């Protein structure tokens, strides 16, 4: 699945070059969805969109890709823990004692 590859890429040091044809197709899907910035090989037979191809190189995961990773979980997985941090203006209001006032 392409999301599995995206998770794997997120934990890897980029750029990464992939040579497996299945992974190259998944990189193409991720690139088409705007989740990664990648260089993918052109098919050697453009009419059939098939043939031997070189490796696909993933250069970066886009902001959209990071957002998808944050939202994506398998059934049975625990949802990602939310950070307990306040925004800077809420923290300042709490420190000043006027947390009831809304900005």
ABEGO torsion letter per residue (X at the ends): XAAAAAAAAAABBOBBBBABAAAAAAAAAAAAAGABBBBBBBBABAAAGBEBBBBBBBABBBAAAAAAAAABBBBGBBBBBBBABBBAAAAAAAAAGBAABBX
